[in-house]
């Protein structure tokens, strides 16, 4: 069981992952198994960047466990605006809560913050770094639809700045998964992630053209170009609108292809795909609740 901070998917073993996914599946089948288990406990939501799904699904998850949430609110309305450091902010909030969820624009911020607090801290996105709780719900969705062994996964879009991609790629090395990365040359996986995958013995290939791998894929994980992370708007515009899928692009895909996306989408997936059996991205978002219930239950000590 996970009992500490969750900062990077690189720290997750296969056993850790399977324990959370199995617990999430049990909760999904019968939410009564954890009802009221964390009565009166408090989860602090500290979001220094926009969020809809991650924040609301953590909030729903905590409430369904019987707990409560407190919210730092927007950066504009918090003491951060007065120049408070991240370390001070989390040290203060720790005194109000039993666990914390942190999203912050700087890579490495969750690791730094975790060094100042004793309550479990979940990294809900640190700049272009990691987003490991998203990965747990991504894995849950992959397992439900394609299984997690002997599968071929394509990950497409902004592989450079996409933190959900970095976390997912790390986590998939625990399973028998062939990983194909599809992106423009300028948005390839960062060198450090490629290095880690290589060290983990992952089966990885990189492409600029989806057609090269599409027919082999069990899962296609599409991502948004992370406009807010580009140093120059001009660089964003040079790649925006590439790597878009619609039903025609998917003509050569397997009928049982699972199409995923962490959301929000901009224009990477044409709405016509939503109507097909391949589209799993809304189920994926909904899986955030049982998976985060299982994660929080584990971090808060479960029924120990
Ligand atoms: C992702 C994120 O914040 O990294 N969103 C999410 O949590 N589902 C993906 C994105 O913003 O593109």
py3Dmol code that shows the C-alpha trace and the ligand (Angstrom):
import py3Dmol

protein = """\
ATOM      1  CA  UNK A   1       0.000   0.000   0.000  1.00  0.00           C
ATOM      2  CA  UNK A   2       1.206   3.507  -0.799  1.00  0.00           C
ATOM      3  CA  UNK A   3       1.635   5.381   2.455  1.00  0.00           C
ATOM      4  CA  UNK A   4       3.960   8.228   1.643  1.00  0.00           C
ATOM      5  CA  UNK A   5       4.068  11.172  -0.721  1.00  0.00           C
ATOM      6  CA  UNK A   6       3.303  10.467  -4.387  1.00  0.00           C
ATOM      7  CA  UNK A   7       5.673  12.647  -6.393  1.00  0.00           C
ATOM      8  CA  UNK A   8       6.658  10.706  -9.506  1.00  0.00           C
ATOM      9  CA  UNK A   9       5.337   7.664 -11.328  1.00  0.00           C
ATOM     10  CA  UNK A  10       8.956   6.535 -11.527  1.00  0.00           C
ATOM     11  CA  UNK A  11       8.626   5.632  -7.840  1.00  0.00           C
ATOM     12  CA  UNK A  12       5.667   3.303  -8.434  1.00  0.00           C
ATOM     13  CA  UNK A  13       6.312  -0.443  -8.533  1.00  0.00           C
ATOM     14  CA  UNK A  14       4.053  -2.905 -10.266  1.00  0.00           C
ATOM     15  CA  UNK A  15       2.789  -4.038  -6.854  1.00  0.00           C
ATOM     16  CA  UNK A  16       1.960  -0.460  -5.820  1.00  0.00           C
ATOM     17  CA  UNK A  17       0.069   0.109  -9.049  1.00  0.00           C
ATOM     18  CA  UNK A  18      -1.843  -3.158  -8.917  1.00  0.00           C
ATOM     19  CA  UNK A  19      -2.821  -2.595  -5.279  1.00  0.00           C
ATOM     20  CA  UNK A  20      -4.359   0.808  -6.113  1.00  0.00           C
ATOM     21  CA  UNK A  21      -6.069  -0.441  -9.279  1.00  0.00           C
ATOM     22  CA  UNK A  22      -7.504  -3.511  -7.536  1.00  0.00           C
ATOM     23  CA  UNK A  23      -8.759  -1.385  -4.662  1.00  0.00           C
ATOM     24  CA  UNK A  24     -10.264   1.119  -7.127  1.00  0.00           C
ATOM     25  CA  UNK A  25     -12.045  -1.721  -8.934  1.00  0.00           C
ATOM     26  CA  UNK A  26     -13.469  -2.970  -5.625  1.00  0.00           C
ATOM     27  CA  UNK A  27     -14.681   0.554  -4.799  1.00  0.00           C
ATOM     28  CA  UNK A  28     -16.141   0.934  -8.297  1.00  0.00           C
ATOM     29  CA  UNK A  29     -18.074  -2.318  -7.845  1.00  0.00           C
ATOM     30  CA  UNK A  30     -19.314  -1.404  -4.353  1.00  0.00           C
ATOM     31  CA  UNK A  31     -18.594   2.073  -2.924  1.00  0.00           C
ATOM     32  CA  UNK A  32     -19.907   0.817   0.443  1.00  0.00           C
ATOM     33  CA  UNK A  33     -16.551  -0.861   1.100  1.00  0.00           C
ATOM     34  CA  UNK A  34     -15.038   2.513   2.031  1.00  0.00           C
ATOM     35  CA  UNK A  35     -18.081   4.579   2.973  1.00  0.00           C
ATOM     36  CA  UNK A  36     -17.376   6.865   5.913  1.00  0.00           C
ATOM     37  CA  UNK A  37     -13.897   5.413   6.369  1.00  0.00           C
ATOM     38  CA  UNK A  38     -12.233   8.810   6.621  1.00  0.00           C
ATOM     39  CA  UNK A  39     -14.965  10.689   8.484  1.00  0.00           C
ATOM     40  CA  UNK A  40     -13.779  14.094   9.611  1.00  0.00           C
ATOM     41  CA  UNK A  41     -10.421  13.932   7.874  1.00  0.00           C
ATOM     42  CA  UNK A  42      -9.363  16.832   5.707  1.00  0.00           C
ATOM     43  CA  UNK A  43      -7.702  16.987   2.282  1.00  0.00           C
ATOM     44  CA  UNK A  44      -6.107  20.303   1.268  1.00  0.00           C
ATOM     45  CA  UNK A  45      -6.329  21.283  -2.393  1.00  0.00           C
ATOM     46  CA  UNK A  46      -3.445  23.564  -3.355  1.00  0.00           C
ATOM     47  CA  UNK A  47      -3.709  24.487  -7.024  1.00  0.00           C
ATOM     48  CA  UNK A  48      -1.340  27.134  -8.330  1.00  0.00           C
ATOM     49  CA  UNK A  49      -2.441  26.347 -11.908  1.00  0.00           C
ATOM     50  CA  UNK A  50      -5.876  25.836 -13.499  1.00  0.00           C
ATOM     51  CA  UNK A  51      -7.617  22.497 -12.997  1.00  0.00           C
ATOM     52  CA  UNK A  52     -11.099  21.085 -13.437  1.00  0.00           C
ATOM     53  CA  UNK A  53     -10.920  17.286 -13.485  1.00  0.00           C
ATOM     54  CA  UNK A  54      -8.044  16.727 -11.134  1.00  0.00           C
ATOM     55  CA  UNK A  55      -9.297  19.085  -8.474  1.00  0.00           C
ATOM     56  CA  UNK A  56     -12.958  18.113  -8.670  1.00  0.00           C
ATOM     57  CA  UNK A  57     -12.270  14.384  -8.778  1.00  0.00           C
ATOM     58  CA  UNK A  58      -9.983  14.597  -5.732  1.00  0.00           C
ATOM     59  CA  UNK A  59     -12.699  16.591  -4.006  1.00  0.00           C
ATOM     60  CA  UNK A  60     -15.399  14.073  -4.919  1.00  0.00           C
ATOM     61  CA  UNK A  61     -13.145  11.186  -3.899  1.00  0.00           C
ATOM     62  CA  UNK A  62     -12.426  12.659  -0.456  1.00  0.00           C
ATOM     63  CA  UNK A  63     -16.106  13.407   0.164  1.00  0.00           C
ATOM     64  CA  UNK A  64     -17.117   9.879  -0.835  1.00  0.00           C
ATOM     65  CA  UNK A  65     -14.635   8.583   1.744  1.00  0.00           C
ATOM     66  CA  UNK A  66     -16.457  10.614   4.382  1.00  0.00           C
ATOM     67  CA  UNK A  67     -13.805  13.331   4.505  1.00  0.00           C
ATOM     68  CA  UNK A  68     -13.765  17.008   3.754  1.00  0.00           C
ATOM     69  CA  UNK A  69     -11.698  19.309   1.579  1.00  0.00           C
ATOM     70  CA  UNK A  70     -10.258  22.763   2.033  1.00  0.00           C
ATOM     71  CA  UNK A  71      -9.164  24.799  -0.930  1.00  0.00           C
ATOM     72  CA  UNK A  72      -6.381  27.355  -1.119  1.00  0.00           C
ATOM     73  CA  UNK A  73      -8.408  29.129  -3.809  1.00  0.00           C
ATOM     74  CA  UNK A  74      -6.818  30.909  -6.709  1.00  0.00           C
ATOM     75  CA  UNK A  75      -3.273  32.206  -6.482  1.00  0.00           C
ATOM     76  CA  UNK A  76      -4.699  35.681  -7.005  1.00  0.00           C
ATOM     77  CA  UNK A  77      -6.691  35.464  -3.775  1.00  0.00           C
ATOM     78  CA  UNK A  78      -4.064  33.682  -1.631  1.00  0.00           C
ATOM     79  CA  UNK A  79      -1.026  34.847   0.329  1.00  0.00           C
ATOM     80  CA  UNK A  80       1.144  33.632  -2.539  1.00  0.00           C
ATOM     81  CA  UNK A  81       0.191  36.948  -4.094  1.00  0.00           C
ATOM     82  CA  UNK A  82       1.940  38.655  -1.152  1.00  0.00           C
ATOM     83  CA  UNK A  83       5.180  36.845  -1.962  1.00  0.00           C
ATOM     84  CA  UNK A  84       4.928  33.845   0.341  1.00  0.00           C
ATOM     85  CA  UNK A  85       7.264  30.973  -0.574  1.00  0.00           C
ATOM     86  CA  UNK A  86       5.905  27.551  -1.529  1.00  0.00           C
ATOM     87  CA  UNK A  87       7.685  26.023   1.469  1.00  0.00           C
ATOM     88  CA  UNK A  88       5.939  28.377   3.894  1.00  0.00           C
ATOM     89  CA  UNK A  89       2.561  27.941   2.229  1.00  0.00           C
ATOM     90  CA  UNK A  90       2.624  24.134   2.462  1.00  0.00           C
ATOM     91  CA  UNK A  91       4.013  24.199   6.024  1.00  0.00           C
ATOM     92  CA  UNK A  92       1.061  26.291   7.114  1.00  0.00           C
ATOM     93  CA  UNK A  93      -1.546  24.275   5.207  1.00  0.00           C
ATOM     94  CA  UNK A  94      -0.143  21.036   6.626  1.00  0.00           C
ATOM     95  CA  UNK A  95      -1.424  22.172  10.020  1.00  0.00           C
ATOM     96  CA  UNK A  96      -4.979  22.231   8.682  1.00  0.00           C
ATOM     97  CA  UNK A  97      -5.080  18.947   6.801  1.00  0.00           C
ATOM     98  CA  UNK A  98      -4.405  15.186   6.867  1.00  0.00           C
ATOM     99  CA  UNK A  99      -3.186  15.087   3.256  1.00  0.00           C
ATOM    100  CA  UNK A 100      -2.452  17.565   0.465  1.00  0.00           C
ATOM    101  CA  UNK A 101      -2.759  17.716  -3.302  1.00  0.00           C
ATOM    102  CA  UNK A 102      -0.430  20.175  -5.016  1.00  0.00           C
ATOM    103  CA  UNK A 103      -0.355  21.502  -8.574  1.00  0.00           C
ATOM    104  CA  UNK A 104       2.283  24.054  -9.405  1.00  0.00           C
ATOM    105  CA  UNK A 105       3.833  25.465 -12.608  1.00  0.00           C
ATOM    106  CA  UNK A 106       7.456  24.667 -11.636  1.00  0.00           C
ATOM    107  CA  UNK A 107       8.989  21.300 -12.352  1.00  0.00           C
ATOM    108  CA  UNK A 108      10.377  19.864  -9.106  1.00  0.00           C
ATOM    109  CA  UNK A 109       7.984  21.898  -6.924  1.00  0.00           C
ATOM    110  CA  UNK A 110       6.139  18.868  -5.520  1.00  0.00           C
ATOM    111  CA  UNK A 111       9.412  17.209  -4.525  1.00  0.00           C
ATOM    112  CA  UNK A 112      10.532  20.419  -2.857  1.00  0.00           C
ATOM    113  CA  UNK A 113       7.208  20.916  -1.036  1.00  0.00           C
ATOM    114  CA  UNK A 114       7.198  17.296   0.171  1.00  0.00           C
ATOM    115  CA  UNK A 115      10.448  17.962   2.017  1.00  0.00           C
ATOM    116  CA  UNK A 116       8.649  20.466   4.245  1.00  0.00           C
ATOM    117  CA  UNK A 117       5.586  18.434   5.216  1.00  0.00           C
ATOM    118  CA  UNK A 118       4.860  15.182   7.033  1.00  0.00           C
ATOM    119  CA  UNK A 119       1.297  14.602   5.801  1.00  0.00           C
ATOM    120  CA  UNK A 120       1.090  12.677   2.492  1.00  0.00           C
ATOM    121  CA  UNK A 121       1.427  15.004  -0.491  1.00  0.00           C
ATOM    122  CA  UNK A 122       0.243  14.090  -3.994  1.00  0.00           C
ATOM    123  CA  UNK A 123       1.841  15.777  -6.991  1.00  0.00           C
ATOM    124  CA  UNK A 124      -1.090  16.779  -9.209  1.00  0.00           C
ATOM    125  CA  UNK A 125       1.235  18.242 -11.842  1.00  0.00           C
ATOM    126  CA  UNK A 126       4.549  20.070 -11.464  1.00  0.00           C
ATOM    127  CA  UNK A 127       5.084  22.099 -14.617  1.00  0.00           C
ATOM    128  CA  UNK A 128       6.209  19.816 -17.425  1.00  0.00           C
ATOM    129  CA  UNK A 129       7.348  17.211 -14.878  1.00  0.00           C
ATOM    130  CA  UNK A 130       5.011  14.530 -13.577  1.00  0.00           C
ATOM    131  CA  UNK A 131       1.328  13.864 -12.848  1.00  0.00           C
ATOM    132  CA  UNK A 132       1.270  10.418 -11.226  1.00  0.00           C
ATOM    133  CA  UNK A 133      -2.347  10.256 -10.008  1.00  0.00           C
ATOM    134  CA  UNK A 134      -3.441  10.873 -13.617  1.00  0.00           C
ATOM    135  CA  UNK A 135      -1.288   7.896 -14.546  1.00  0.00           C
ATOM    136  CA  UNK A 136      -3.091   5.645 -12.076  1.00  0.00           C
ATOM    137  CA  UNK A 137      -6.431   6.441 -13.684  1.00  0.00           C
ATOM    138  CA  UNK A 138      -4.883   6.071 -17.139  1.00  0.00           C
ATOM    139  CA  UNK A 139      -3.601   2.611 -16.192  1.00  0.00           C
ATOM    140  CA  UNK A 140      -6.986   1.700 -14.732  1.00  0.00           C
ATOM    141  CA  UNK A 141      -8.609   2.640 -18.044  1.00  0.00           C
ATOM    142  CA  UNK A 142      -6.019   0.751 -20.097  1.00  0.00           C
ATOM    143  CA  UNK A 143      -6.414  -2.323 -17.892  1.00  0.00           C
ATOM    144  CA  UNK A 144     -10.219  -2.244 -18.230  1.00  0.00           C
ATOM    145  CA  UNK A 145     -10.103  -1.980 -22.009  1.00  0.00           C
ATOM    146  CA  UNK A 146      -6.964  -3.708 -23.263  1.00  0.00           C
ATOM    147  CA  UNK A 147      -5.329  -5.351 -20.269  1.00  0.00           C
ATOM    148  CA  UNK A 148      -1.849  -4.324 -19.158  1.00  0.00           C
ATOM    149  CA  UNK A 149       0.322  -7.068 -20.576  1.00  0.00           C
ATOM    150  CA  UNK A 150       1.435  -7.820 -24.097  1.00  0.00           C
ATOM    151  CA  UNK A 151      -0.079  -4.660 -25.508  1.00  0.00           C
ATOM    152  CA  UNK A 152       1.087  -1.930 -27.868  1.00  0.00           C
ATOM    153  CA  UNK A 153       0.474   1.654 -26.791  1.00  0.00           C
ATOM    154  CA  UNK A 154       0.899   4.775 -28.938  1.00  0.00           C
ATOM    155  CA  UNK A 155       1.374   8.077 -27.142  1.00  0.00           C
ATOM    156  CA  UNK A 156       0.930  11.084 -29.413  1.00  0.00           C
ATOM    157  CA  UNK A 157       1.141  14.879 -29.264  1.00  0.00           C
ATOM    158  CA  UNK A 158       3.192  17.019 -26.922  1.00  0.00           C
ATOM    159  CA  UNK A 159       5.661  14.537 -25.490  1.00  0.00           C
ATOM    160  CA  UNK A 160       8.078  17.258 -24.460  1.00  0.00           C
ATOM    161  CA  UNK A 161       5.904  19.310 -22.116  1.00  0.00           C
ATOM    162  CA  UNK A 162       3.142  16.768 -21.397  1.00  0.00           C
ATOM    163  CA  UNK A 163       3.543  15.680 -17.785  1.00  0.00           C
ATOM    164  CA  UNK A 164       0.848  13.013 -18.115  1.00  0.00           C
ATOM    165  CA  UNK A 165       2.992  11.456 -20.851  1.00  0.00           C
ATOM    166  CA  UNK A 166       6.135  11.419 -18.717  1.00  0.00           C
ATOM    167  CA  UNK A 167       4.345   9.744 -15.817  1.00  0.00           C
ATOM    168  CA  UNK A 168       2.542   7.228 -18.001  1.00  0.00           C
ATOM    169  CA  UNK A 169       5.716   6.254 -19.876  1.00  0.00           C
ATOM    170  CA  UNK A 170       7.534   5.573 -16.600  1.00  0.00           C
ATOM    171  CA  UNK A 171       4.680   3.542 -15.162  1.00  0.00           C
ATOM    172  CA  UNK A 172       4.243   1.419 -18.297  1.00  0.00           C
ATOM    173  CA  UNK A 173       7.793   0.100 -17.898  1.00  0.00           C
ATOM    174  CA  UNK A 174       6.411  -2.085 -15.079  1.00  0.00           C
ATOM    175  CA  UNK A 175       4.335  -4.027 -17.615  1.00  0.00           C
ATOM    176  CA  UNK A 176       4.896  -5.918 -20.836  1.00  0.00           C
ATOM    177  CA  UNK A 177       4.025  -2.939 -23.016  1.00  0.00           C
ATOM    178  CA  UNK A 178       5.517  -1.812 -26.325  1.00  0.00           C
ATOM    179  CA  UNK A 179       5.554   1.998 -26.308  1.00  0.00           C
ATOM    180  CA  UNK A 180       5.447   4.050 -29.527  1.00  0.00           C
ATOM    181  CA  UNK A 181       5.879   7.819 -29.223  1.00  0.00           C
ATOM    182  CA  UNK A 182       4.476   9.962 -32.030  1.00  0.00           C
ATOM    183  CA  UNK A 183       5.229  13.688 -32.180  1.00  0.00           C
ATOM    184  CA  UNK A 184       6.792  16.454 -34.224  1.00  0.00           C
ATOM    185  CA  UNK A 185      10.568  16.393 -33.941  1.00  0.00           C
ATOM    186  CA  UNK A 186      10.513  19.514 -31.740  1.00  0.00           C
ATOM    187  CA  UNK A 187       8.193  17.891 -29.171  1.00  0.00           C
ATOM    188  CA  UNK A 188      10.010  14.572 -28.651  1.00  0.00           C
ATOM    189  CA  UNK A 189      10.234  13.050 -25.207  1.00  0.00           C
ATOM    190  CA  UNK A 190      12.767  14.904 -23.051  1.00  0.00           C
ATOM    191  CA  UNK A 191      16.198  13.332 -22.872  1.00  0.00           C
ATOM    192  CA  UNK A 192      15.894  12.475 -19.165  1.00  0.00           C
ATOM    193  CA  UNK A 193      12.665  10.536 -19.729  1.00  0.00           C
ATOM    194  CA  UNK A 194      14.191   8.689 -22.705  1.00  0.00           C
ATOM    195  CA  UNK A 195      17.174   7.837 -20.532  1.00  0.00           C
ATOM    196  CA  UNK A 196      14.979   6.502 -17.713  1.00  0.00           C
ATOM    197  CA  UNK A 197      12.951   4.376 -20.132  1.00  0.00           C
ATOM    198  CA  UNK A 198      16.132   2.974 -21.603  1.00  0.00           C
ATOM    199  CA  UNK A 199      17.493   2.204 -18.121  1.00  0.00           C
ATOM    200  CA  UNK A 200      14.219   0.446 -17.239  1.00  0.00           C
ATOM    201  CA  UNK A 201      14.640  -1.773 -20.311  1.00  0.00           C
ATOM    202  CA  UNK A 202      11.453  -0.426 -21.920  1.00  0.00           C
ATOM    203  CA  UNK A 203      10.498  -1.341 -25.477  1.00  0.00           C
ATOM    204  CA  UNK A 204      10.340   2.126 -27.004  1.00  0.00           C
ATOM    205  CA  UNK A 205      10.198   3.550 -30.515  1.00  0.00           C
ATOM    206  CA  UNK A 206       9.762   7.124 -31.708  1.00  0.00           C
ATOM    207  CA  UNK A 207       7.934   8.305 -34.837  1.00  0.00           C
ATOM    208  CA  UNK A 208       6.840  11.496 -36.513  1.00  0.00           C
ATOM    209  CA  UNK A 209       4.095   9.733 -38.466  1.00  0.00           C
ATOM    210  CA  UNK A 210       1.143   8.003 -36.768  1.00  0.00           C
ATOM    211  CA  UNK A 211       0.468   5.853 -39.857  1.00  0.00           C
ATOM    212  CA  UNK A 212       3.676   3.911 -39.238  1.00  0.00           C
ATOM    213  CA  UNK A 213       2.247   2.343 -36.081  1.00  0.00           C
ATOM    214  CA  UNK A 214      -1.493   2.917 -36.028  1.00  0.00           C
ATOM    215  CA  UNK A 215      -2.550  -0.570 -37.239  1.00  0.00           C
ATOM    216  CA  UNK A 216      -0.519  -2.217 -34.435  1.00  0.00           C
ATOM    217  CA  UNK A 217      -1.953  -0.196 -31.580  1.00  0.00           C
ATOM    218  CA  UNK A 218      -4.217  -1.489 -28.806  1.00  0.00           C
ATOM    219  CA  UNK A 219      -4.284   1.961 -27.200  1.00  0.00           C
ATOM    220  CA  UNK A 220      -3.785   5.452 -28.638  1.00  0.00           C
ATOM    221  CA  UNK A 221      -3.178   8.106 -25.950  1.00  0.00           C
ATOM    222  CA  UNK A 222      -3.617  11.557 -27.488  1.00  0.00           C
ATOM    223  CA  UNK A 223      -2.422  14.721 -25.746  1.00  0.00           C
ATOM    224  CA  UNK A 224      -2.905  18.455 -26.004  1.00  0.00           C
ATOM    225  CA  UNK A 225      -0.066  20.684 -27.161  1.00  0.00           C
ATOM    226  CA  UNK A 226       0.821  22.443 -23.892  1.00  0.00           C
ATOM    227  CA  UNK A 227       0.612  25.988 -25.194  1.00  0.00           C
ATOM    228  CA  UNK A 228       1.243  27.564 -21.766  1.00  0.00           C
ATOM    229  CA  UNK A 229       4.684  25.919 -21.528  1.00  0.00           C
ATOM    230  CA  UNK A 230       6.153  27.217 -24.792  1.00  0.00           C
ATOM    231  CA  UNK A 231       8.711  29.965 -24.269  1.00  0.00           C
ATOM    232  CA  UNK A 232       7.571  31.576 -27.547  1.00  0.00           C
ATOM    233  CA  UNK A 233       4.008  31.683 -28.926  1.00  0.00           C
ATOM    234  CA  UNK A 234       5.600  31.424 -32.398  1.00  0.00           C
ATOM    235  CA  UNK A 235       6.981  27.963 -31.528  1.00  0.00           C
ATOM    236  CA  UNK A 236       3.536  26.856 -30.415  1.00  0.00           C
ATOM    237  CA  UNK A 237       1.934  28.052 -33.626  1.00  0.00           C
ATOM    238  CA  UNK A 238       4.488  26.113 -35.673  1.00  0.00           C
ATOM    239  CA  UNK A 239       3.150  22.804 -34.310  1.00  0.00           C
ATOM    240  CA  UNK A 240      -0.447  23.629 -33.333  1.00  0.00           C
ATOM    241  CA  UNK A 241      -3.058  21.672 -35.246  1.00  0.00           C
ATOM    242  CA  UNK A 242      -0.691  18.860 -36.257  1.00  0.00           C
ATOM    243  CA  UNK A 243      -1.411  15.376 -34.932  1.00  0.00           C
ATOM    244  CA  UNK A 244      -5.157  15.650 -34.951  1.00  0.00           C
ATOM    245  CA  UNK A 245      -7.268  12.521 -35.264  1.00  0.00           C
ATOM    246  CA  UNK A 246     -10.693  11.972 -36.779  1.00  0.00           C
ATOM    247  CA  UNK A 247     -12.490   8.874 -38.052  1.00  0.00           C
ATOM    248  CA  UNK A 248     -10.698   9.068 -41.392  1.00  0.00           C
ATOM    249  CA  UNK A 249      -7.260   9.143 -39.772  1.00  0.00           C
ATOM    250  CA  UNK A 250      -8.335   6.081 -37.765  1.00  0.00           C
ATOM    251  CA  UNK A 251      -9.412   4.080 -40.844  1.00  0.00           C
ATOM    252  CA  UNK A 252      -6.488   1.658 -40.550  1.00  0.00           C
ATOM    253  CA  UNK A 253      -6.749   1.273 -36.771  1.00  0.00           C
ATOM    254  CA  UNK A 254      -8.038  -1.872 -35.143  1.00  0.00           C
ATOM    255  CA  UNK A 255     -11.766  -1.871 -34.441  1.00  0.00           C
ATOM    256  CA  UNK A 256     -11.066  -2.420 -30.763  1.00  0.00           C
ATOM    257  CA  UNK A 257      -8.540   0.425 -30.501  1.00  0.00           C
ATOM    258  CA  UNK A 258      -8.922   2.293 -27.195  1.00  0.00           C
ATOM    259  CA  UNK A 259      -8.582   6.058 -27.737  1.00  0.00           C
ATOM    260  CA  UNK A 260      -7.621   7.980 -24.608  1.00  0.00           C
ATOM    261  CA  UNK A 261      -6.857  11.600 -23.734  1.00  0.00           C
ATOM    262  CA  UNK A 262      -6.188  13.093 -20.279  1.00  0.00           C
ATOM    263  CA  UNK A 263      -8.382  16.081 -21.275  1.00  0.00           C
ATOM    264  CA  UNK A 264      -8.898  18.957 -21.747  1.00  0.00           C
ATOM    265  CA  UNK A 265      -8.736  18.567 -25.516  1.00  0.00           C
ATOM    266  CA  UNK A 266      -8.457  21.519 -27.824  1.00  0.00           C
ATOM    267  CA  UNK A 267      -8.733  20.129 -31.352  1.00  0.00           C
ATOM    268  CA  UNK A 268      -6.651  16.919 -31.182  1.00  0.00           C
ATOM    269  CA  UNK A 269      -9.658  14.607 -31.418  1.00  0.00           C
ATOM    270  CA  UNK A 270     -12.536  15.467 -33.734  1.00  0.00           C
ATOM    271  CA  UNK A 271     -15.892  15.319 -31.908  1.00  0.00           C
ATOM    272  CA  UNK A 272     -17.088  12.663 -34.406  1.00  0.00           C
ATOM    273  CA  UNK A 273     -14.758  10.174 -32.686  1.00  0.00           C
ATOM    274  CA  UNK A 274     -16.732  10.655 -29.442  1.00  0.00           C
ATOM    275  CA  UNK A 275     -19.624   8.734 -30.950  1.00  0.00           C
ATOM    276  CA  UNK A 276     -17.532   5.636 -31.666  1.00  0.00           C
ATOM    277  CA  UNK A 277     -16.865   2.677 -29.355  1.00  0.00           C
ATOM    278  CA  UNK A 278     -13.171   3.523 -29.490  1.00  0.00           C
ATOM    279  CA  UNK A 279     -13.589   6.747 -27.518  1.00  0.00           C
ATOM    280  CA  UNK A 280     -12.791   6.131 -23.858  1.00  0.00           C
ATOM    281  CA  UNK A 281     -11.662   9.572 -22.717  1.00  0.00           C
ATOM    282  CA  UNK A 282     -14.811  10.461 -20.826  1.00  0.00           C
ATOM    283  CA  UNK A 283     -14.814   7.072 -19.046  1.00  0.00           C
ATOM    284  CA  UNK A 284     -11.148   7.753 -18.327  1.00  0.00           C
ATOM    285  CA  UNK A 285     -12.004  11.076 -16.646  1.00  0.00           C
ATOM    286  CA  UNK A 286     -14.760   9.408 -14.614  1.00  0.00           C
ATOM    287  CA  UNK A 287     -12.332   6.721 -13.469  1.00  0.00           C
ATOM    288  CA  UNK A 288     -10.537   9.526 -11.632  1.00  0.00           C
ATOM    289  CA  UNK A 289     -12.990   9.231  -8.758  1.00  0.00           C
ATOM    290  CA  UNK A 290     -12.639   5.544  -7.758  1.00  0.00           C
ATOM    291  CA  UNK A 291      -8.907   5.622  -8.484  1.00  0.00           C
ATOM    292  CA  UNK A 292      -8.357   8.719  -6.339  1.00  0.00           C
ATOM    293  CA  UNK A 293     -10.590   7.230  -3.624  1.00  0.00           C
ATOM    294  CA  UNK A 294      -8.341   4.165  -3.610  1.00  0.00           C
ATOM    295  CA  UNK A 295      -5.204   6.314  -3.613  1.00  0.00           C
ATOM    296  CA  UNK A 296      -6.383   8.575  -0.781  1.00  0.00           C
ATOM    297  CA  UNK A 297      -7.604   5.607   1.255  1.00  0.00           C
ATOM    298  CA  UNK A 298      -4.175   4.089   0.932  1.00  0.00           C
ATOM    299  CA  UNK A 299      -2.275   7.301   1.735  1.00  0.00           C
ATOM    300  CA  UNK A 300      -4.510   7.987   4.744  1.00  0.00           C
ATOM    301  CA  UNK A 301      -3.835   4.558   6.175  1.00  0.00           C
ATOM    302  CA  UNK A 302      -6.890   2.658   4.880  1.00  0.00           C
ATOM    303  CA  UNK A 303      -8.336   0.364   7.499  1.00  0.00           C
ATOM    304  CA  UNK A 304      -5.060  -0.057   9.385  1.00  0.00           C
TER     305      UNK A 304
END
"""
ligand_1 = """\
12
LIG
C -3.547 17.353 -17.795
C -2.549 18.184 -17.017
O -2.946 19.053 -16.243
O -1.371 17.889 -17.160
N -4.855 17.570 -17.365
C -5.362 16.708 -16.437
O -4.974 16.731 -15.289
N -6.260 15.796 -16.861
C -3.393 17.456 -19.265
C -3.401 18.787 -19.933
O -3.565 19.836 -19.298
O -3.246 18.785 -21.162
"""
view = py3Dmol.view(width=600, height=400)
view.addModel(protein, "pdb")
view.setStyle({"model": 0}, {"cartoon": {"style": "trace"}})
view.addModel(ligand_1, "xyz")
view.setStyle({"model": 1}, {"stick": {}})
view.zoomTo()
view.show()
